[in-house]
Amino acid sequence: MSLQQIESKPLDRLFQFIEYIQSNPCAFERSINVSNGYFAKQKKNGSMGSNILEKIHHQYKMLDIKWILTGEGQMLMHTYQVHETIQEARVNESM
């Protein structure tokens, strides 16, 4: 884990994940059923609620929520491979 990951905020790490799954914030917001522009607004405030983390965890099981919160560990749960992660994320976004 790099110092940059620790010093970044949870929203910064979430945007890293969105980029990693080759998505965009708008599609990601739709996939977890939040309003368009939600994360742009939250980025100004610098935080997101636990209810949003629950929605993210429900839709994206491959994402390690501890990593989002703390920056510790790896972005993905160890049971997922890169190809599976991107494929599953695209399925979630199309729902």
C-alpha positions in Angstrom: 0.0 0.0 0.0 1.3 3.4 -0.9 1.3 6.5 1.1 -0.8 8.2 -1.6 -3.5 5.6 -1.1 -3.6 6.2 2.7 -3.7 10.0 2.2 -6.4 9.9 -0.4 -10.1 10.1 0.7 -12.7 7.4 0.3 -14.3 9.2 -2.6 -10.9 9.5 -4.3 -10.5 5.7 -4.0 -14.1 5.1 -5.2 -13.3 7.1 -8.4 -10.2 4.9 -8.8 -12.4 1.9 -8.7 -14.9 3.4 -11.2 -12.0 4.1 -13.5 -10.6 0.6 -13.0 -13.8 -1.0 -14.0 -13.8 1.2 -17.1 -16.9 3.0 -16.2 -17.9 6.6 -15.5 -19.6 8.2 -12.5 -23.0 8.6 -14.2 -23.2 4.9 -15.0 -21.9 3.9 -11.6 -24.5 6.2 -9.9 -27.3 4.5 -11.9 -26.0 1.1 -11.0 -26.4 1.8 -7.3 -29.6 3.8 -7.7 -28.4 7.3 -6.6 -29.1 10.5 -8.3 -27.1 11.7 -11.3 -24.3 13.9 -10.1 -24.4 12.5 -6.5 -20.6 11.8 -6.3 -19.7 15.2 -7.8 -21.6 16.9 -5.1 -20.2 14.6 -2.4 -16.7 15.2 -3.7 -17.1 18.9 -2.7 -18.2 17.8 0.8 -15.5 15.1 1.0 -17.7 12.3 2.4 -20.4 9.8 1.6 -22.8 8.1 4.0 -22.9 4.5 5.2 -26.1 3.9 3.2 -24.2 4.6 0.0 -21.4 2.3 1.0 -24.0 -0.4 1.6 -25.4 0.1 -1.9 -22.0 -0.1 -3.4 -21.2 -3.2 -1.4 -24.4 -4.8 -2.5 -23.8 -4.2 -6.2 -20.0 -4.6 -6.4 -19.1 -7.5 -4.1 -15.6 -7.6 -5.7 -14.8 -4.2 -4.1 -13.2 -4.3 -0.7 -15.1 -1.7 1.3 -12.3 -1.6 3.9 -10.0 -0.3 1.1 -12.6 2.4 0.2 -12.8 3.5 3.9 -9.2 3.3 5.0 -7.0 2.8 1.9 -5.6 -0.3 3.6 -5.3 -3.6 1.7 -6.2 -4.1 -1.9 -9.0 -2.6 -4.0 -10.5 -6.0 -4.9 -11.4 -8.9 -2.8 -8.7 -11.5 -3.4 -11.2 -14.0 -5.0 -11.7 -11.8 -8.0 -9.6 -11.6 -11.1 -9.4 -8.5 -13.3 -11.4 -9.9 -16.2 -14.2 -11.1 -13.8 -14.3 -7.8 -12.1 -14.8 -5.7 -15.2 -17.3 -8.2 -16.6 -19.4 -8.3 -13.4 -19.3 -4.5 -13.1 -20.7 -4.1 -16.6 -23.5 -6.5 -15.8 -24.3 -4.5 -12.7 -24.4 -1.2 -14.6 -26.8 -2.6 -17.2 -29.4 -3.6 -14.6 
